[in-house]
Amino acid sequence: MIQSVAFIGLGAMGYRMAAHLPKNFDQVLVWNRNFSKAEQHATEYGTTAVSLSQAVQADIIFSCLPTSQDVETLIESVEIKSGAIWIDCTSGVPDAGRRLAESLKLKNIDFLDAPVSGQTIGAENATLTFMVGGNTEAFERAYSAMTALGKLIQHVGDSGAGFAVKAINNMLLAVNLWSVAEGFTTLKAHGVNLDAALNCINASSGKSLVTETIFPQRVLSREFPVTFALPLLAKDTGIALDLVHEAKLPAPILSLTQSLIQAANLMAEPNSDFSSAVKLYESWSKITLD
Ligand code: NDP
């Protein structure tokens, strides 16, 4: 029986995710490093802004921070309630997920690596996909808390497996983003109308999330709204490439994409959206995708 739920890390994702919890649970505690965001969340959604040490006394503790390193440092600094389940929605590192699951198990705490996909709009609409690694019994106990925030809640394997699936997912997003930029730049160089091309491709076999939403809404519109920061995508492609290397596999496309995203990240203005990675290709081709 879940009496209390906490959410730690009210960033672009966490702020929106935590907003759904009061509809499903009586006691919802929130904490954020910049505490004014927690107070604002409490005012806006009827959650309770508490100290970090209070938040980790909940039955279910969600976290959504930039990196696994941030989560490990935070967990080292607190005494979590025995019997709690920690659901980490950070797009993290599989090894860190395994380490945390092992060390917390010694204190009778379950740790699930449960990264999410669906962007901020999915967080807002509670339609996220959860890809979850860890103990199946803890997964089943935590299931109702995750269904409050997502649509597909999928157990994918032992600890670390959720983080691995997420890293590969985001690598595939990056491959697609870069290749669509190359394809559309080629079309523009040949004088083709890009909106008309998009209509055709979105009714054809080359379509993807990138052609259906990212390109029209972020790139061709020149809006590049910052909802998923480019450094976070660069982190994810790095995690994915580490997995490739650990498996001693050749992966020429993924390796190249990782380098391209890293380069785009180094070139980008601070606080850039992931979609602005295409600006690196625009600078090479001297063709703007508009
Ligand atoms: P944001 O940068 O918007 O938010 C990060 C949050 O973490 C903030 O609440 C920030 O607090 C907090 N934080 C940062 N560093 C620390 C720290 N050292 N200790 C404690 N709190 C810290 O990130 P997002 O919400 O965009 O992303 C969070 C995670 O979710 C990432 O792993 C990302 O890859 C993943 N993700 C993001 C998606 C997106 O569309 N944005 C989609 C799916 C996954 P403060 O307010 O004090 O800075």
Residues whose N, C-alpha, C, O or C-beta is under 5 A from the ligand:
A	BS01	NDP	G9 L10 G11 A12 M13 G14 N32 R33 N34 C64 L65 P66 T67 D70 C89 T90 S91 V116 S117 Q119 T120 T227 F228 L232
